[in-house]
């Protein structure tokens, strides 16, 4: 048996270790070469410019308005009451009817008053006959006195009788007039044009002038008042503008300041009237003053007590730059728009805002008419970045503005 030396045994053991290291080194080399090749073949991919919708800022004459909440009130409210006592024989209206001035509403049994009228008329005839006789006697007594053939006492007696007959005739005519009025009062008519409420009495009930409840209530429907409370600062602005505009006026209500109104379910402000009254003092607890507008509604649509929206022009019309409302963005309280410059490069432009006008945003500073602004995609554009603009149709802008104004 052949023996091996320890040195040769150690060599046989190390040989496999050298092969493993060579294998690992080869794998690492292949991986590094693959990575290097990949880096050489990688290319930078440029993203396309963002697509945005744009439109041009327009210039238009606008009017600033101040909006308030108001309440409608009738120009007149009348409680219908009887002037004579009697039994109701007929109700000549339906609850809620629109009635005209002089239209019959209730009928009271006229027979007692007709009898009184006939008696008074007979008394007038009697008094007229007595007056005629007294006048003839007085005239004869006067002629005889002038001839000196009658006593002075007889003339005085005929004169007194004539005066008594004259007074009796006047008294009888007054009684006849009173009886005639009472007979007319048996027909209760509407004192004003308006809408009548519920009839508080029905046929057969006895009514009298001193009754507690009215027979019915009528409220006028046209024209109608709208009351609103205006703050002190706005009032001063109205006074300075409108009195300065009309040099001949001394009070605001002499200028016919326009006021517009809308019901809660109406879009825009379709009703126009004028201010006819301003209260004589500012309420110190609220700092507001009450004013009143007059509105004409032929169809009687508006009813007293309704809440309405009213607006008053805060000054004269002026030229302003307008853009769609959604084209304005905000960054830390600063309002801005994105304006496209040369080669469709985006520019962030700070702007000063005015009020909304017919759904469009009024720009007071920072933008000129005709400049192109981004409408959709404002937040995905960076300053100096090129964009792919898509013009938005003018009809779409107008439709959006109308929808925004309706809200």
C-alpha positions as semicolon CSV with decimal commas, in nm:
position;residue;x (nm);y (nm);z (nm)
1;X;0,000;0,000;0,000
2;X;0,135;0,340;-0,109
3;X;0,142;0,610;0,153
4;X;0,101;0,981;0,068
5;X;0,273;1,265;0,241
6;X;0,076;1,526;0,433
7;X;0,176;1,797;0,187
8;X;0,024;1,613;-0,105
9;X;-0,298;1,561;0,090
10;X;-0,325;1,932;0,155
11;X;-0,286;2,007;-0,216
12;X;-0,571;1,776;-0,306
13;X;-0,796;1,947;-0,058
14;X;-0,721;2,306;-0,181
15;X;-0,774;2,232;-0,549
16;X;-1,157;2,243;-0,526
17;X;-1,144;2,578;-0,336
18;X;-0,955;2,744;-0,617
19;X;-1,214;2,627;-0,874
20;X;-1,505;2,772;-0,665
21;X;-1,340;3,110;-0,644
22;X;-1,286;3,112;-1,015
23;X;-1,653;3,026;-1,070
24;X;-1,774;3,306;-0,843
25;X;-1,544;3,557;-1,006
26;X;-1,676;3,459;-1,347
27;X;-2,038;3,504;-1,244
28;X;-1,964;3,848;-1,097
29;X;-1,787;3,948;-1,416
30;X;-2,081;3,842;-1,631
31;X;-2,328;4,035;-1,414
32;X;-2,113;4,350;-1,422
33;X;-2,078;4,327;-1,799
34;X;-2,455;4,282;-1,833
35;X;-2,519;4,589;-1,617
36;X;-2,268;4,792;-1,812
37;X;-2,425;4,688;-2,138
38;X;-2,770;4,776;-2,002
39;X;-2,653;5,120;-1,898
40;X;-2,508;5,184;-2,239
41;X;-2,831;5,080;-2,412
42;X;-3,075;5,280;-2,173
43;X;-3,227;5,594;-2,334
44;X;-3,405;5,897;-2,174
45;X;-3,782;5,900;-2,261
46;X;-3,940;6,248;-2,285
47;X;-4,306;6,283;-2,172
48;X;-4,547;6,462;-2,406
49;X;-4,666;6,809;-2,300
50;X;-4,985;6,804;-2,092
51;X;-5,310;6,863;-2,276
52;X;-5,510;7,160;-2,145
53;X;-5,817;7,352;-2,261
54;X;-5,774;7,723;-2,313
55;X;-5,977;8,031;-2,396
56;X;-5,915;8,402;-2,444
57;X;-5,988;8,657;-2,175
58;X;-6,267;8,885;-2,295
59;X;-6,346;9,246;-2,219
60;X;-6,705;9,341;-2,145
61;X;-6,907;9,612;-1,977
62;X;-7,016;9,486;-1,635
63;X;-7,227;9,609;-1,347
64;X;-7,150;9,533;-0,983
65;X;-7,445;9,439;-0,761
66;X;-7,494;9,402;-0,388
67;X;-7,713;9,105;-0,289
68;X;-7,949;9,100;0,008
69;X;-8,224;8,885;0,152
70;X;-8,565;9,050;0,159
71;X;-8,927;8,980;0,239
72;X;-9,238;9,071;0,043
73;X;-9,517;9,280;0,194
74;X;-9,844;9,406;0,043
75;X;-9,902;9,771;-0,037
76;X;-10,237;9,745;0,141
77;X;-10,408;9,509;0,386
78;X;-10,776;9,557;0,470
79;X;-10,997;9,380;0,724
80;X;-11,347;9,362;0,578
81;X;-11,602;9,455;0,847
82;X;-11,975;9,531;0,837
83;X;-12,104;9,886;0,888
84;X;-12,454;9,777;0,982
85;X;-12,596;9,490;1,185
86;X;-12,791;9,208;1,026
87;X;-12,799;8,851;0,908
88;X;-12,571;8,737;0,624
89;X;-12,786;8,622;0,332
90;X;-12,516;8,554;0,073
91;X;-12,137;8,517;0,038
92;X;-12,044;8,619;-0,315
93;X;-11,683;8,500;-0,339
94;X;-11,472;8,186;-0,308
95;X;-11,194;8,171;-0,051
96;X;-10,868;8,289;-0,209
97;X;-11,027;8,471;-0,504
98;X;-10,862;8,774;-0,662
99;X;-11,117;9,052;-0,628
100;X;-11,151;9,402;-0,770
101;X;-11,234;9,720;-0,584
102;X;-11,613;9,755;-0,551
103;X;-11,684;9,385;-0,607
104;X;-11,962;9,255;-0,375
105;X;-11,839;9,013;-0,108
106;X;-12,122;8,972;0,148
107;X;-12,493;9,057;0,148
108;X;-12,680;9,149;0,468
109;X;-13,059;9,119;0,483
110;X;-13,167;9,463;0,351
111;X;-13,539;9,455;0,442
112;X;-13,517;9,647;0,774
113;X;-13,304;9,913;0,611
114;X;-13,528;9,930;0,306
115;X;-13,822;10,002;0,537
116;X;-13,625;10,271;0,717
117;X;-13,534;10,425;0,383
118;X;-13,898;10,431;0,271
119;X;-14,004;10,595;0,599
120;X;-13,734;10,857;0,567
121;X;-13,835;10,928;0,212
122;X;-14,198;10,980;0,327
123;X;-14,077;11,218;0,595
124;X;-13,895;11,417;0,328
125;X;-14,213;11,445;0,123
126;X;-14,404;11,559;0,432
127;X;-14,138;11,813;0,521
128;X;-14,128;11,946;0,165
129;X;-14,507;11,997;0,169
130;X;-14,491;12,181;0,502
131;X;-14,207;12,394;0,371
132;X;-14,403;12,485;0,060
133;X;-14,700;12,597;0,269
134;X;-14,484;12,789;0,514
135;X;-14,303;12,963;0,229
136;X;-14,635;13,075;0,076
137;X;-14,764;13,207;0,409
138;X;-14,440;13,390;0,470
139;X;-14,450;13,553;0,127
140;X;-14,810;13,676;0,179
141;X;-14,726;13,809;0,524
142;X;-14,430;13,998;0,382
143;X;-14,643;14,160;0,111
144;X;-14,907;14,263;0,365
145;X;-14,646;14,406;0,595
146;X;-14,505;14,613;0,312
147;X;-14,855;14,754;0,254
148;X;-14,897;14,816;0,627
149;X;-15,218;14,613;0,658
150;X;-15,090;14,335;0,889
151;X;-14,964;14,327;1,238
152;X;-14,594;14,291;1,307
153;X;-14,660;13,987;1,526
154;X;-14,834;13,799;1,244
155;X;-14,536;13,855;1,014
156;X;-14,294;13,732;1,278
157;X;-14,503;13,420;1,332
158;X;-14,512;13,341;0,957
159;X;-14,135;13,399;0,937
160;X;-14,064;13,161;1,226
161;X;-14,291;12,895;1,080
162;X;-14,109;12,920;0,748
163;X;-13,768;12,877;0,917
164;X;-13,894;12,578;1,117
165;X;-14,024;12,415;0,800
166;X;-13,690;12,477;0,629
167;X;-13,502;12,310;0,915
168;X;-13,744;12,018;0,924
169;X;-13,697;11,965;0,553
170;X;-13,318;11,963;0,589
171;X;-13,340;11,719;0,881
172;X;-13,567;11,487;0,683
173;X;-13,325;11,487;0,390
174;X;-13,035;11,406;0,621
175;X;-13,231;11,115;0,768
176;X;-13,309;10,996;0,417
177;X;-12,939;11,011;0,326
178;X;-12,847;10,810;0,637
179;X;-13,112;10,551;0,557
180;X;-12,982;10,531;0,201
181;X;-12,625;10,472;0,324
182;X;-12,738;10,199;0,565
183;X;-12,922;10,032;0,279
184;X;-12,610;10,049;0,063
185;X;-12,399;9,910;0,348
186;X;-12,606;9,591;0,333
187;X;-12,390;9,506;0,031
188;X;-12,032;9,473;0,160
189;X;-11,784;9,535;-0,123
190;X;-11,407;9,500;-0,162
191;X;-11,235;9,829;-0,072
192;X;-10,918;9,749;-0,270
193;X;-10,792;9,522;-0,545
194;X;-10,625;9,210;-0,410
195;X;-10,659;8,853;-0,295
196;X;-10,924;8,772;-0,036
197;X;-10,861;8,517;0,236
198;X;-11,101;8,287;0,415
199;X;-11,459;8,394;0,484
200;X;-11,489;8,400;0,862
201;X;-11,871;8,392;0,852
202;X;-12,123;8,193;0,654
203;X;-12,483;8,251;0,548
204;X;-12,724;8,292;0,839
205;X;-12,481;8,444;1,088
206;X;-12,561;8,770;1,262
207;X;-12,289;9,034;1,221
208;X;-12,242;9,380;1,364
209;X;-11,990;9,666;1,335
210;X;-11,851;9,600;1,683
211;X;-11,771;9,233;1,610
212;X;-11,432;9,107;1,722
213;X;-11,322;8,926;1,405
214;X;-11,336;9,066;1,049
215;X;-11,557;8,902;0,790
216;X;-11,250;8,849;0,568
217;X;-10,909;8,999;0,493
218;X;-10,787;9,133;0,159
219;X;-10,421;9,191;0,071
220;X;-10,312;9,374;-0,240
221;X;-10,099;9,175;-0,483
222;X;-9,994;9,428;-0,742
223;X;-9,782;9,631;-0,702
224;X;-9,603;9,472;-0,409
225;X;-9,329;9,585;-0,171
226;X;-8,997;9,413;-0,099
227;X;-8,818;9,517;0,221
228;X;-8,445;9,462;0,280
229;X;-8,192;9,574;0,543
230;X;-7,882;9,740;0,397
231;X;-7,557;9,790;0,584
232;X;-7,436;10,141;0,659
233;X;-7,132;10,130;0,428
234;X;-7,341;10,025;0,128
235;X;-7,597;10,296;0,202
236;X;-7,328;10,563;0,198
237;X;-7,199;10,429;-0,134
238;X;-7,546;10,444;-0,289
239;X;-7,609;10,796;-0,162
240;X;-7,278;10,932;-0,288
241;X;-7,310;10,770;-0,629
242;X;-7,675;10,835;-0,711
243;X;-7,695;11,186;-0,569
244;X;-7,376;11,270;-0,754
245;X;-7,525;11,126;-1,073
246;X;-7,850;11,324;-1,049
247;X;-7,752;11,678;-0,961
248;X;-8,113;11,791;-0,921
249;X;-8,203;11,529;-0,661
250;X;-8,175;11,589;-0,288
251;X;-8,284;11,245;-0,166
252;X;-8,196;10,896;-0,289
253;X;-8,563;10,803;-0,329
254;X;-8,599;11,089;-0,579
255;X;-8,352;10,922;-0,817
256;X;-8,550;10,597;-0,874
257;X;-8,262;10,365;-0,786
258;X;-8,321;10,031;-0,964
259;X;-8,357;9,710;-0,765
260;X;-8,392;9,353;-0,894
261;X;-8,567;9,057;-0,733
262;X;-8,578;8,679;-0,758
263;X;-8,789;8,419;-0,585
264;X;-8,622;8,125;-0,413
265;X;-8,681;7,892;-0,709
266;X;-8,588;8,139;-0,985
267;X;-8,256;8,168;-1,164
268;X;-8,102;8,509;-1,206
269;X;-8,303;8,819;-1,114
270;X;-8,593;8,836;-1,361
271;X;-8,799;9,107;-1,183
272;X;-8,701;9,475;-1,184
273;X;-8,844;9,757;-0,976
274;X;-8,726;10,074;-0,807
275;X;-8,655;10,192;-0,453
276;X;-8,930;10,424;-0,329
277;X;-8,854;10,446;0,043
278;X;-8,554;10,455;0,278
279;X;-8,607;10,459;0,653
280;X;-8,528;10,774;0,848
281;X;-8,264;10,624;1,075
282;X;-7,999;10,352;1,098
283;X;-8,069;10,081;1,353
284;X;-7,786;10,127;1,609
285;X;-7,807;9,764;1,725
286;X;-7,742;9,617;1,376
287;X;-7,586;9,903;1,181
288;X;-7,841;9,859;0,902
289;X;-8,119;10,066;0,753
290;X;-8,440;9,941;0,595
291;X;-8,530;10,025;0,239
292;X;-8,824;9,928;0,019
293;X;-8,855;9,839;-0,347
294;X;-9,174;9,845;-0,553
295;X;-9,241;9,567;-0,805
296;X;-9,520;9,526;-1,057
297;X;-9,662;9,175;-1,102
298;X;-9,964;9,161;-1,328
299;X;-10,013;8,788;-1,275
300;X;-10,025;8,816;-0,896
301;X;-9,749;8,554;-0,863
302;X;-9,585;8,704;-0,559
303;X;-9,752;8,682;-0,221
304;X;-9,684;8,876;0,099
305;X;-9,444;8,712;0,344
306;X;-9,227;8,531;0,087
307;X;-8,849;8,544;0,131
308;X;-8,678;8,677;-0,182
309;X;-8,334;8,766;-0,308
310;X;-8,282;9,128;-0,408
311;X;-7,984;9,311;-0,550
312;X;-7,897;9,677;-0,592
313;X;-7,638;9,823;-0,833
314;X;-7,344;9,942;-0,626
315;X;-7,226;10,191;-0,888
316;X;-7,210;10,260;-1,259
317;X;-7,113;10,011;-1,534
318;X;-6,747;9,976;-1,630
319;X;-6,525;9,781;-1,869
320;X;-6,368;9,467;-1,719
321;X;-6,169;9,157;-1,821
322;X;-6,356;8,829;-1,770
323;X;-6,247;8,464;-1,767
324;X;-6,429;8,140;-1,676
325;X;-6,455;8,098;-1,302
326;X;-6,277;7,761;-1,294
327;X;-5,967;7,901;-1,468
328;X;-5,871;8,080;-1,143
329;X;-5,663;7,879;-0,893
330;X;-5,524;7,958;-0,549
331;X;-5,182;7,904;-0,389
332;X;-5,141;8,003;-0,025
333;X;-5,415;8,261;-0,055
334;X;-5,279;8,412;-0,378
335;X;-5,517;8,383;-0,671
336;X;-5,360;8,319;-1,011
337;X;-5,427;8,210;-1,367
338;X;-5,205;8,020;-1,609
339;X;-5,132;8,229;-1,918
340;X;-4,984;8,083;-2,237
341;X;-4,704;8,281;-2,390
342;X;-4,482;8,222;-2,693
343;X;-4,454;7,859;-2,808
344;X;-4,737;7,765;-2,569
345;X;-4,517;7,813;-2,265
346;X;-4,709;7,836;-1,938
347;X;-4,673;8,137;-1,710
348;X;-4,819;8,170;-1,361
349;X;-4,986;8,513;-1,341
350;X;-5,112;8,650;-1,004
351;X;-5,441;8,838;-1,051
352;X;-5,673;9,060;-0,853
353;X;-6,032;8,940;-0,853
354;X;-6,358;9,127;-0,874
355;X;-6,708;8,987;-0,833
356;X;-6,872;8,722;-1,045
357;X;-7,069;8,861;-1,339
358;X;-7,315;8,636;-1,523
359;X;-7,113;8,329;-1,421
360;X;-6,778;8,477;-1,532
361;X;-6,496;8,592;-1,303
362;X;-6,407;8,961;-1,322
363;X;-6,029;9,018;-1,324
364;X;-5,940;9,363;-1,189
365;X;-5,562;9,339;-1,234
366;X;-5,290;9,113;-1,373
367;X;-5,452;9,013;-1,702
368;X;-5,538;9,182;-2,030
369;X;-5,817;9,111;-2,273
370;X;-5,713;8,874;-2,554
371;X;-5,455;8,682;-2,352
372;X;-5,492;8,302;-2,356
373;X;-5,561;8,140;-2,020
374;X;-5,582;7,774;-1,922
375;X;-5,933;7,662;-1,824
376;X;-5,896;7,287;-1,755
377;X;-5,564;7,144;-1,634
378;X;-5,441;7,444;-1,433
379;X;-5,301;7,231;-1,149
380;X;-5,095;6,999;-1,370
381;X;-4,898;7,279;-1,539
382;X;-4,561;7,405;-1,411
383;X;-4,414;7,750;-1,483
384;X;-4,214;7,751;-1,805
385;X;-4,357;7,418;-1,919
386;X;-4,489;7,378;-2,271
387;X;-4,844;7,255;-2,302
388;X;-5,070;7,117;-2,572
389;X;-5,357;7,370;-2,581
390;X;-5,705;7,272;-2,698
391;X;-5,934;7,575;-2,750
392;X;-6,265;7,548;-2,570
393;X;-6,570;7,641;-2,773
394;X;-6,719;7,983;-2,701
395;X;-7,062;7,827;-2,673
396;X;-6,932;7,596;-2,401
397;X;-6,792;7,893;-2,210
398;X;-7,123;8,078;-2,232
399;X;-7,318;7,769;-2,129
400;X;-7,091;7,716;-1,830
401;X;-7,125;8,083;-1,733
402;X;-7,503;8,064;-1,756
403;X;-7,510;7,750;-1,542
404;X;-7,282;7,910;-1,282
405;X;-7,496;8,226;-1,276
406;X;-7,806;8,014;-1,223
407;X;-7,657;7,864;-0,910
